[in-house]
Amino acid sequence: MFPRTLLQSRSSVFASTQFLHLSHHSTRSRELLQLGAASISPDVPVPSVDDLCDQILEVLNHFRLGAVMCMGAMAGAYLLTLFAIRYRDRVTGLILISPLCKAPSWTEWLYNKLMSNLLYYYGMCSLSKECLLQRYFSKEVRGTPEIPESDIVQACRKLLDERQSINVLRFLQAIHRRPDITQELEKLKCRTLIFVGDNSLFHSEALHMSEKLDRRFSALVEVQGCGSMVTEEQPHAMLVSLEYFLIGFGLYRPSESDGSPRSPLSPFSISPELLSPESLGLKLKPIKTRVLSRGGDSTCYSS
């Protein structure tokens, strides 16, 4: 549920694995989930998702960024989607990982209540971390009595130990109160690429969101055997789709003479059989992607 954002403009990049909490009474920012951040005073009101959305604008203005490309996972994806709806001129594209768009279901409501009580009374205890890890990763990488958990899960567990539990609780409370933005998705006109693992707890919600978006500007990629954090669990499964997506913005232009390590990933130097969904470990929804070929524009379909 923690936000993970990447904001990119053509001239500069702002990347963050935490969300900044900006005081409404001061222009100076304070960290909400940043490593090493101090505990937030209980006297400070819990921000709403609208407050968090407005803080993205403050961050962009602070770094003097114009229109940006945004990447976010789960709750971070929800906030960036809301931001793109409210401030359409500031977002050129969205890359969403297991996004949320509806109000919490009864299952999530009960989960959030359990997590809130655990964080309030026991802090970031073992059970709190296990609940969060179940949301992030598939069962395969979390390990079993016979198979040890993966390195990425161990690293995530260590990072959770370094978070201030009261700050995590306040962020969870803010996301718990989020409204359904399904009806507002039709206002989203920027290009949007959605990744979701088929074992993610938010799989159905990502499919729901994809169905509500304008098919002319959006695409959905389902990654087999993966949880919510596709970026951490199977980042290689994102490469080809991301390159096609970035080509449309002119941010990546493959060249025959390009000798960089990335050139083998070009869609024009990969054999056709390697681009099949089965070879990539993907289940691709029908995608219409316009790419630049040697002879001009061409339209490719994946199914």
LOBADREN-815648 format. One record per residue (C-alpha): residue number from 1; residue in one letter; x, y, z. Coordinates in steps of 0.02 Angstrom, whole numbers. Layout:
LOBADREN-815648
+-----+------+--------+--------+--------+
| pos | code |   east |  north |     up |
+-----+------+--------+--------+--------+
| NUM |    A |      X |      Y |      Z |
...
+-----+------+--------+--------+--------+
This chain:
LOBADREN-815648
+-----+------+--------+--------+--------+
| pos | code |   east |  north |     up |
+-----+------+--------+--------+--------+
|   1 |    M |      0 |      0 |      0 |
|   2 |    F |    148 |    117 |     17 |
|   3 |    P |    162 |    236 |   -130 |
|   4 |    R |    303 |    220 |   -253 |
|   5 |    T |    313 |    363 |   -378 |
|   6 |    L |    419 |    414 |   -525 |
|   7 |    L |    389 |    584 |   -600 |
|   8 |    Q |    482 |    620 |   -762 |
|   9 |    S |    488 |    771 |   -877 |
|  10 |    R |    588 |    792 |  -1036 |
|  11 |    S |    717 |    898 |   -946 |
|  12 |    S |    727 |    822 |   -773 |
|  13 |    V |    676 |    675 |   -664 |
|  14 |    F |    606 |    667 |   -488 |
|  15 |    A |    605 |    491 |   -416 |
|  16 |    S |    551 |    438 |   -244 |
|  17 |    T |    512 |    279 |   -148 |
|  18 |    Q |    419 |    381 |    -17 |
|  19 |    F |    284 |    512 |    -17 |
|  20 |    L |    315 |    688 |     46 |
|  21 |    H |    196 |    758 |    176 |
|  22 |    L |    189 |    946 |    150 |
|  23 |    S |    124 |   1052 |    293 |
|  24 |    H |    -27 |   1159 |    250 |
|  25 |    H |     40 |   1293 |    367 |
|  26 |    S |    216 |   1300 |    295 |
|  27 |    T |    303 |   1290 |    128 |
|  28 |    R |    430 |   1171 |    202 |
|  29 |    S |    401 |    985 |    177 |
|  30 |    R |    405 |    845 |    304 |
|  31 |    E |    427 |    662 |    262 |
|  32 |    L |    281 |    545 |    291 |
|  33 |    L |    354 |    375 |    244 |
|  34 |    Q |    535 |    421 |    208 |
|  35 |    L |    669 |    316 |    290 |
|  36 |    G |    733 |    400 |    447 |
|  37 |    A |    585 |    518 |    458 |
|  38 |    A |    529 |    574 |    631 |
|  39 |    S |    359 |    521 |    697 |
|  40 |    I |    219 |    638 |    650 |
|  41 |    S |    133 |    722 |    796 |
|  42 |    P |    -41 |    654 |    836 |
|  43 |    D |   -101 |    835 |    838 |
|  44 |    V |    -76 |    847 |    649 |
|  45 |    P |   -239 |    799 |    558 |
|  46 |    V |   -238 |    643 |    450 |
|  47 |    P |   -228 |    703 |    269 |
|  48 |    S |   -363 |    658 |    143 |
|  49 |    V |   -321 |    586 |    -28 |
|  50 |    D |   -360 |    758 |    -99 |
|  51 |    D |   -228 |    832 |     18 |
|  52 |    L |   -102 |    701 |    -40 |
|  53 |    C |   -148 |    736 |   -221 |
|  54 |    D |   -119 |    922 |   -198 |
|  55 |    Q |     50 |    885 |   -120 |
|  56 |    I |    106 |    807 |   -285 |
|  57 |    L |     72 |    976 |   -366 |
|  58 |    E |    174 |   1062 |   -231 |
|  59 |    V |    319 |    942 |   -264 |
|  60 |    L |    313 |    975 |   -452 |
|  61 |    N |    307 |   1162 |   -425 |
|  62 |    H |    449 |   1153 |   -299 |
|  63 |    F |    562 |   1065 |   -426 |
|  64 |    R |    496 |   1176 |   -568 |
|  65 |    L |    434 |   1028 |   -669 |
|  66 |    G |    303 |   1052 |   -804 |
|  67 |    A |    208 |    905 |   -877 |
|  68 |    V |    277 |    740 |   -812 |
|  69 |    M |    261 |    554 |   -838 |
|  70 |    C |    207 |    467 |   -677 |
|  71 |    M |    233 |    291 |   -613 |
|  72 |    G |    151 |    225 |   -455 |
|  73 |    A |    103 |     62 |   -371 |
|  74 |    M |    -59 |     20 |   -281 |
|  75 |    A |   -103 |    169 |   -169 |
|  76 |    G |     28 |    273 |   -259 |
|  77 |    A |    -56 |    229 |   -424 |
|  78 |    Y |   -224 |    286 |   -354 |
|  79 |    L |   -151 |    455 |   -301 |
|  80 |    L |    -64 |    483 |   -468 |
|  81 |    T |   -223 |    438 |   -563 |
|  82 |    L |   -321 |    561 |   -457 |
|  83 |    F |   -187 |    691 |   -489 |
|  84 |    A |   -195 |    661 |   -677 |
|  85 |    I |   -384 |    684 |   -672 |
|  86 |    R |   -374 |    846 |   -572 |
|  87 |    Y |   -222 |    920 |   -660 |
|  88 |    R |   -229 |    854 |   -838 |
|  89 |    D |   -105 |    981 |   -906 |
|  90 |    R |     31 |    919 |   -785 |
|  91 |    V |     30 |    735 |   -836 |
|  92 |    T |     86 |    667 |  -1005 |
|  93 |    G |     72 |    482 |   -962 |
|  94 |    L |     37 |    357 |   -823 |
|  95 |    I |    121 |    191 |   -785 |
|  96 |    L |     15 |    106 |   -652 |
|  97 |    I |     62 |    -51 |   -555 |
|  98 |    S |    -85 |   -147 |   -480 |
|  99 |    P |   -186 |     14 |   -465 |
| 100 |    L |   -335 |     51 |   -354 |
| 101 |    C |   -483 |    152 |   -414 |
| 102 |    K |   -631 |     99 |   -305 |
| 103 |    A |   -672 |    130 |   -123 |
| 104 |    P |   -612 |     -9 |     -6 |
| 105 |    S |   -709 |   -171 |    -19 |
| 106 |    W |   -772 |   -258 |    138 |
| 107 |    T |   -620 |   -371 |    131 |
| 108 |    E |   -500 |   -226 |    119 |
| 109 |    W |   -599 |   -129 |    250 |
| 110 |    L |   -575 |   -272 |    375 |
| 111 |    Y |   -392 |   -288 |    327 |
| 112 |    N |   -363 |   -102 |    354 |
| 113 |    K |   -447 |   -108 |    524 |
| 114 |    L |   -337 |   -255 |    574 |
| 115 |    M |   -181 |   -166 |    512 |
| 116 |    S |   -229 |     -4 |    600 |
| 117 |    N |   -251 |    -94 |    767 |
| 118 |    L |    -88 |   -189 |    747 |
| 119 |    L |      9 |    -31 |    705 |
| 120 |    Y |    -72 |     69 |    844 |
| 121 |    Y |    -47 |    -58 |    984 |
| 122 |    Y |    105 |   -159 |    928 |
| 123 |    G |    193 |    -53 |    796 |
| 124 |    M |    279 |   -136 |    648 |
| 125 |    C |    273 |   -309 |    726 |
| 126 |    S |    298 |   -474 |    634 |
| 127 |    L |    112 |   -494 |    599 |
| 128 |    S |    101 |   -316 |    530 |
| 129 |    K |    244 |   -353 |    410 |
| 130 |    E |    168 |   -519 |    356 |
| 131 |    C |      3 |   -433 |    315 |
| 132 |    L |     92 |   -304 |    208 |
| 133 |    L |    202 |   -432 |    120 |
| 134 |    Q |     47 |   -532 |     72 |
| 135 |    R |    -15 |   -377 |    -17 |
| 136 |    Y |    149 |   -347 |   -106 |
| 137 |    F |    209 |   -517 |   -165 |
| 138 |    S |    147 |   -684 |   -228 |
| 139 |    K |    156 |   -839 |   -118 |
| 140 |    E |    299 |   -910 |   -222 |
| 141 |    V |    424 |   -773 |   -176 |
| 142 |    R |    363 |   -758 |      5 |
| 143 |    G |    427 |   -934 |     33 |
| 144 |    T |    365 |  -1092 |    118 |
| 145 |    P |    430 |  -1203 |    258 |
| 146 |    E |    528 |  -1296 |    123 |
| 147 |    I |    580 |  -1147 |     14 |
| 148 |    P |    659 |   -990 |     90 |
| 149 |    E |    586 |   -821 |     48 |
| 150 |    S |    668 |   -725 |    -94 |
| 151 |    D |    798 |   -588 |    -74 |
| 152 |    I |    674 |   -453 |   -124 |
| 153 |    V |    553 |   -505 |     14 |
| 154 |    Q |    694 |   -505 |    141 |
| 155 |    A |    746 |   -331 |     84 |
| 156 |    C |    566 |   -269 |     95 |
| 157 |    R |    550 |   -343 |    270 |
| 158 |    K |    705 |   -246 |    323 |
| 159 |    L |    637 |    -84 |    249 |
| 160 |    L |    474 |   -106 |    344 |
| 161 |    D |    574 |   -117 |    506 |
| 162 |    E |    644 |     56 |    470 |
| 163 |    R |    475 |    141 |    448 |
| 164 |    Q |    391 |    240 |    585 |
| 165 |    S |    236 |    139 |    627 |
| 166 |    I |    133 |    294 |    672 |
| 167 |    N |    174 |    370 |    501 |
| 168 |    V |    123 |    209 |    413 |
| 169 |    L |    -38 |    207 |    515 |
| 170 |    R |    -82 |    384 |    462 |
| 171 |    F |    -51 |    348 |    279 |
| 172 |    L |   -156 |    190 |    292 |
| 173 |    Q |   -297 |    292 |    371 |
| 174 |    A |   -289 |    418 |    227 |
| 175 |    I |   -300 |    282 |     94 |
| 176 |    H |   -435 |    190 |    192 |
| 177 |    R |   -549 |    343 |    168 |
| 178 |    R |   -523 |    356 |    -19 |
| 179 |    P |   -678 |    380 |   -129 |
| 180 |    D |   -722 |    281 |   -285 |
| 181 |    I |   -653 |    373 |   -439 |
| 182 |    T |   -723 |    253 |   -570 |
| 183 |    Q |   -842 |    384 |   -642 |
| 184 |    E |   -699 |    508 |   -658 |
| 185 |    L |   -589 |    390 |   -760 |
| 186 |    E |   -675 |    444 |   -920 |
| 187 |    K |   -593 |    615 |   -894 |
| 188 |    L |   -421 |    534 |   -902 |
| 189 |    K |   -353 |    570 |  -1076 |
| 190 |    C |   -166 |    541 |  -1053 |
| 191 |    R |    -89 |    378 |  -1113 |
| 192 |    T |    -97 |    246 |   -978 |
| 193 |    L |     -7 |     79 |   -962 |
| 194 |    I |    -66 |    -39 |   -824 |
| 195 |    F |     34 |   -188 |   -757 |
| 196 |    V |    -42 |   -312 |   -635 |
| 197 |    G |      9 |   -484 |   -574 |
| 198 |    D |   -124 |   -617 |   -591 |
| 199 |    N |    -94 |   -663 |   -408 |
| 200 |    S |   -116 |   -484 |   -348 |
| 201 |    L |   -253 |   -448 |   -223 |
| 202 |    F |   -295 |   -299 |   -334 |
| 203 |    H |   -305 |   -399 |   -496 |
| 204 |    S |   -493 |   -380 |   -517 |
| 205 |    E |   -482 |   -194 |   -477 |
| 206 |    A |   -348 |   -168 |   -611 |
| 207 |    L |   -459 |   -257 |   -738 |
| 208 |    H |   -607 |   -150 |   -685 |
| 209 |    M |   -504 |      8 |   -707 |
| 210 |    S |   -442 |    -48 |   -878 |
| 211 |    E |   -620 |    -76 |   -937 |
| 212 |    K |   -671 |    100 |   -886 |
| 213 |    L |   -525 |    189 |   -971 |
| 214 |    D |   -530 |    248 |  -1150 |
| 215 |    R |   -460 |    104 |  -1253 |
| 216 |    R |   -378 |    228 |  -1373 |
| 217 |    F |   -259 |    287 |  -1237 |
| 218 |    S |   -236 |    136 |  -1122 |
| 219 |    A |   -168 |    -42 |  -1118 |
| 220 |    L |   -166 |   -181 |   -989 |
| 221 |    V |    -28 |   -309 |   -961 |
| 222 |    E |    -60 |   -457 |   -845 |
| 223 |    V |     96 |   -544 |   -780 |
| 224 |    Q |     80 |   -728 |   -739 |
| 225 |    G |    134 |   -797 |   -570 |
| 226 |    C |    161 |   -624 |   -496 |
| 227 |    G |     93 |   -523 |   -351 |
| 228 |    S |     55 |   -338 |   -341 |
| 229 |    M |    234 |   -272 |   -350 |
| 230 |    V |    274 |   -320 |   -529 |
| 231 |    T |    416 |   -193 |   -528 |
| 232 |    E |    505 |   -292 |   -392 |
| 233 |    E |    450 |   -470 |   -424 |
| 234 |    Q |    459 |   -483 |   -614 |
| 235 |    P |    532 |   -320 |   -684 |
| 236 |    H |    595 |   -409 |   -840 |
| 237 |    A |    415 |   -444 |   -890 |
| 238 |    M |    386 |   -257 |   -907 |
| 239 |    L |    528 |   -215 |  -1028 |
| 240 |    V |    450 |   -239 |  -1200 |
| 241 |    S |    284 |   -157 |  -1156 |
| 242 |    L |    375 |    -10 |  -1076 |
| 243 |    E |    484 |     16 |  -1229 |
| 244 |    Y |    334 |     21 |  -1345 |
| 245 |    F |    249 |    141 |  -1224 |
| 246 |    L |    400 |    257 |  -1216 |
| 247 |    I |    426 |    254 |  -1404 |
| 248 |    G |    257 |    339 |  -1420 |
| 249 |    F |    323 |    486 |  -1320 |
| 250 |    G |    487 |    497 |  -1414 |
| 251 |    L |    581 |    454 |  -1253 |
| 252 |    Y |    661 |    299 |  -1327 |
| 253 |    R |    712 |    287 |  -1510 |
| 254 |    P |    792 |    121 |  -1560 |
| 255 |    S |    930 |    130 |  -1688 |
| 256 |    E |   1015 |     -2 |  -1796 |
| 257 |    S |   1184 |     70 |  -1749 |
| 258 |    D |   1145 |     78 |  -1564 |
| 259 |    G |   1274 |    -27 |  -1475 |
| 260 |    S |   1210 |      3 |  -1299 |
| 261 |    P |   1159 |   -143 |  -1186 |
| 262 |    R |    977 |    -91 |  -1212 |
| 263 |    S |    978 |   -114 |  -1401 |
| 264 |    P |    937 |   -301 |  -1395 |
| 265 |    L |    774 |   -252 |  -1311 |
| 266 |    S |    722 |   -153 |  -1464 |
| 267 |    P |    564 |   -226 |  -1543 |
| 268 |    F |    654 |   -222 |  -1711 |
| 269 |    S |    802 |   -330 |  -1657 |
| 270 |    I |    704 |   -463 |  -1562 |
| 271 |    S |    649 |   -617 |  -1657 |
| 272 |    P |    457 |   -626 |  -1673 |
| 273 |    E |    443 |   -786 |  -1571 |
| 274 |    L |    526 |   -700 |  -1422 |
| 275 |    L |    391 |   -566 |  -1424 |
| 276 |    S |    253 |   -694 |  -1396 |
| 277 |    P |    158 |   -677 |  -1231 |
| 278 |    E |    208 |   -855 |  -1184 |
| 279 |    S |    393 |   -817 |  -1204 |
| 280 |    L |    378 |   -661 |  -1099 |
| 281 |    G |    277 |   -748 |   -963 |
| 282 |    L |    134 |   -628 |   -997 |
| 283 |    K |    -52 |   -635 |  -1025 |
| 284 |    L |    -84 |   -485 |  -1136 |
| 285 |    K |   -254 |   -407 |  -1156 |
| 286 |    P |   -288 |   -346 |  -1334 |
| 287 |    I |   -169 |   -198 |  -1356 |
| 288 |    K |   -161 |    -79 |  -1502 |
| 289 |    T |     11 |      2 |  -1504 |
| 290 |    R |     77 |    125 |  -1634 |
| 291 |    V |    263 |    107 |  -1658 |
| 292 |    L |    391 |    186 |  -1775 |
| 293 |    S |    453 |     69 |  -1911 |
| 294 |    R |    582 |     98 |  -2046 |
| 295 |    G |    450 |    140 |  -2173 |
| 296 |    G |    345 |    249 |  -2059 |
| 297 |    D |    208 |    216 |  -1932 |
| 298 |    S |    136 |     43 |  -1911 |
| 299 |    T |      3 |    -29 |  -1798 |
| 300 |    C |     33 |   -189 |  -1700 |
| 301 |    Y |    -92 |   -297 |  -1607 |
| 302 |    S |    -55 |   -415 |  -1463 |
| 303 |    S |   -180 |   -540 |  -1399 |
+-----+------+--------+--------+--------+
